[in-house]
Amino acid sequence: MSETCVLVLDADPLPRLDRLTDRARVLHADEKSLAERLPEADVLLVWDFLSDAVREAWSGPGRRPRWVHTPSAGVDRLLPELAGSETVLTNARGVFDQPIAEYVAGLVLAMAKDFHGSRELQRQRRWRHRETLRVAGTRAVVVGSGPIGRKIGRTLMALGVSVDLVGRTERSGDPDFGRVHSGDSLGTLLGEADWVVCVAPLTDASRGMFDASAFARMKPEARFINVGRGQHVVEADLVDALLSHRIAGAALDVFHEEPLPVESGLWDVPGLLISPHMSGDTLGWRDDLAEQFLDNFDRWDAGEPLLNVVDKQLGYVPGS
């Protein structure tokens, strides 16, 4: 398919696309030039997946790509603009499962064993013996039943944690969890959890789902972790829950505004661990994302069905 035009919305560093040599014409665009170049593209690779430029450019004149791929798990930066089109949308499902599960497990262990407190006491050269939490025997609620949520759940179970997995709809007979709970059950489950982990796709239904009401349902000993999207959380309500000791701690890897501004009050909230949207990013992750796109391009080139096709009405790839 030498006539195929692949347009790349670039971010630094650029993706390695050597396998497209002599197979496709590769063009590059930044946020300013995307709208002008979009009508040329048969395929759009949204390498700068943190950009909103595609949404802004999509309503312009001219034809639109037949296939858009975003090398991220979430597709909320592309919807709803693409939802009404015939364009096939694919995502990076599968690349981030293991890294994010490891990251969440690390956060659970770090909070249970008070590693932050040990580091601070070391800085102060203070020898102060403490008792820490036993992770085995605790209970977690993982909100989001896609591959990342399932991997998080299985990893926590390997540590001896009981896991309730929450998805869009309830179903029984799950091979790993026995039962997947519906979102309607979340309120009850929150009151039983020691760990609440959010990794849900961002949809109208999940936006702001962790608010004052949700935090009020949690145990005072509970800790909250968000590796989904910043918009899942009402940040002011989380701050209030931490300052009033309604929950014991929290860790956020995603935020309403990224990068988190220097002047944000979140930096100074006691009991809150902040990381810069890095839970899925391990050494070589960009190469993995490029390889995934190229493997799917091989399918496109051969006229085969693409992998990781997003249901644009649901906002994620359906199926477990």
N, C-alpha and C positions, 0 to 999 in steps of 0.2 A: 504493500500500500504506500508507494513512494509519494503519492499525491496527498496523503493524509497530512493535515496541518495540526501540530501539537503546539498549543500556546501555553506558556508557563508563567504564572504569576509568581515572580521570584521573591525569595527571601535569601538571606546570607547564612550559610554558604549555599551555592546553587546545587541542585540535584545532579547526580551522575547519570546521564542519559546516553552513554556511548552506544548502548544496544539499539538506539533508534537511528544510528548512522545509516544512510542509504535506504531507510525504510519510511522515514517521515521528515517533513520539513518542520523544524523546531524554531519557534519564535518566542521571544521573551517580552514581558510587559511589566511595568510597575503600576502602582495604584493610579497614576495620572494618565498613563497611556492604555490602560486595559480596555476602556470603553471603545476606543478607536480601533483596537486590534481584534476585539472579540468576534466581529462578524467573519474574520478570516479563519477562525478555528473550527476544526472538526472535533478536537479533544481539548479540554482545558484542564491543566494540572494546577491546582491551587496550592502551590508550594508554600506560599505565605498564608498559611491557614489561620492565622490570627487577624488577618485583614478582613474588613467589611466591604472591600472594593467590588467584589462580585455582585453583591446585593445592589450596590449603587449603580453598577454599570449594566445590569441585566435588562432594565427597562428601556435601554437606548434602541436606536434603529438598527436594522440589519438582521441577518439570520443568527442563530445561536448554536453553540456546540451541541453535537449529538450525545456527548458523554462528558461529564464533569467529575473529576476525582479530587477529593480532599484528603491529604495525608494526616488526618486527625480522626479520632473516634466520634467526636461530636460534629453535627452538621448544622447547628443552630445559626451559624454565621452566613449560611446560604439560603435559609428559609425565612419567610414563606415565598420569596421571589421565584425560586425554581419550582415550587410545588405545582403550579398550574401548567408547566411546560412538559413537552414530551422528552426532554433531556434525561438521560439515565444518569443518576447520581450514585457514586460509590465512595466508600470511606476506608479508613485504615484498620478496620476491625481485625483483631488478632495480634497486632504488633505490640500493643501496650499491656496486654493482659498480665503477663508474668511480672514485668517491672513494677506496675502499679500495685499488684498484690504484695510483692516484696516490700514496697514502700509503706503500705498500710500496716503490714505485720511489724515492720520496724518501728512505726509510730506507736503501735499498741505496746510493744515491748519497752520502748523508751519511756512512755508515760507510766506504765505499770512499775517499772524498776527505777523511776526517778533519775534517769541519766542526766537530765538537765540540772537537777539539784546537786548531783555528785560533781558535775563539771564546775558549778558555781562555788561549791565548797572547796574544791581543789584550787580554784583561782584565789580564794581567800585563805588558803593553807589551813583550813579547819578540819579536824578529825571529828566527825559527828556521826555516830552510828544511827541507822534508821532501819525500820522494817518496811518492806515493799509488798506490792500486791502479787499474788499468784495468778498467772494468766489462765492456766488450766482450770476449768470449772466455771469460768465466767461465761457471759452470754453476749452475743453480738447480733445486732440487726443491720443487715446490709441492704440498702435501698438501691435497687437497680439489678435486674436479673439477667442482663446481657453477659457476654463472655468475661468482661472485666469483673463484674460483680460476682459471678460464679467462681472465678479464680481467686478472688479475695476470700470468699466464703470457704473454699476448700483449703486455702493456706491457713486461715485462722483455725479451722477444724484440726489441722495437723498440730496445732499448738494446744489442743485440748479445749478449744472454745466451742460452745454450742452456738449454732448459727441459724437465724431466721432470715430467709431470703425474701425480699419484697419485690414484686413485679407489677405489671399493669393489671394482669388478671390472675385469679387464683387457679392453681392446678395441683393435682395430687399425683403420686407415683413418680416424683422426680428421682432420678437415680442417685443424686448426691445429697439432696436435702429433704427428700421425702415429700415435702409440700412446699410450694411456692405461694406465698401470701399475696393477696391483692393490696393495692394501696389503701383500700378502706379499712384494713386491719392495722395500719401503721400506728394509729393513736394508742391502741391497746398494747402493741408490741413495744413501743417506746418506754412504757413504764416498767418493762421487765429487763431492759438492756443495760449492760455495763459499758458497751461500746456501740455507738451508732455511726455507721459509715455510709456516706452518700456518694453514689457513683451513677446516679440516674441520668438518662438523657434529658436535656433541657427542652421542655415542651410547655405549653400554656398550663397544663395540669401540674407540672412540677415546679414552676417558677414560684419562688417565695415559700416553698413548702415547709422550710424550717424557720418558723417564726416564733413569737413569744408563746403562742399556744403549744407548739411542739416542744419547746424547751421546758415548759411548765409540766409536761407529762413525764419527763425523764427523771430518773432517780438523782438525788444529790451527788451520788458517787459516779454518775455516768460521765463518759467522755465522748465528744463529738468529733468526727473526722470528715472533711469534705474534700474529695478528689474528683468531684463531678464538674459543676460549673458554679461560678460565684453567685449567679442569680438564683441558685437554689436556696440561698440563705438570706434572711433579713439581717444584715450585719449588725445593725443597732440593737436588735433583739438578742443576738448572740452575746454582744458585749454586756448588755444588761444582765443576762443569765450568768455570765462569768463573774461580774462584779458583785452580784448579789448572792453568789455561791449556790445558785439553783442547780448548776451542774459543776463537776469537778475540774473540767479542763476541755480544751479543744485544739484541733490542728487544722489549719486551712492551707491548701495548696492552690486554691483558685479564689478570685475576688471579683467584685463588681467592676472595679477599675484596675487594669493591669497595664504597665507595672503599678504596683501599689505606691501611691505618692509618698514622698518623704514625710509630708506633714500629716499623713493619716494617723488618727488616734489608735488604730489597730496595733501598731508597732509596740505600744506600751501597755497593752491589756494584760494583767496578770493571768497566768494559766493558759495563754494562747500561744501556740507554736505556729510560726509563719514560714512558709517556703514558697519560692517564686515559680509556681506552675511547672514543677520539674519531676513530678512523681513518676511519669512514664519515660523519662529521658535518660537512657543509659548510654554508655559508650557505643558508638556505631549505630545509634537509632535512626539517624538520617539515611544512612546507607540501606537499612532495613526498609524504610519507607519508600525509597527510590526503587528498590528491587521489587517490592510489592506492586507498585504502579507498573513497572516494566513487565512483570509476569501477567498482569491483567491486560496490558497492551498486546501481549502475544495472543491472548484469547480474542481480543478485539480484531487483531490483524487476521486471525484465522476464521473469523465469523462465529466464534463460540460464545456462549453466554458469559457475561462478566460475573466476577465474584464480588461479594459485599455490596449488593445493590440495595440502596436505601429506599424504604417506603417513605415517600416524601410527605405523605399525609400524617404518618405516625412520627416521623422524625428520626428513625433509626432502622437498622437492618432487622427485619423480623426473624423470629426463630431463635432457639437456644443453641 
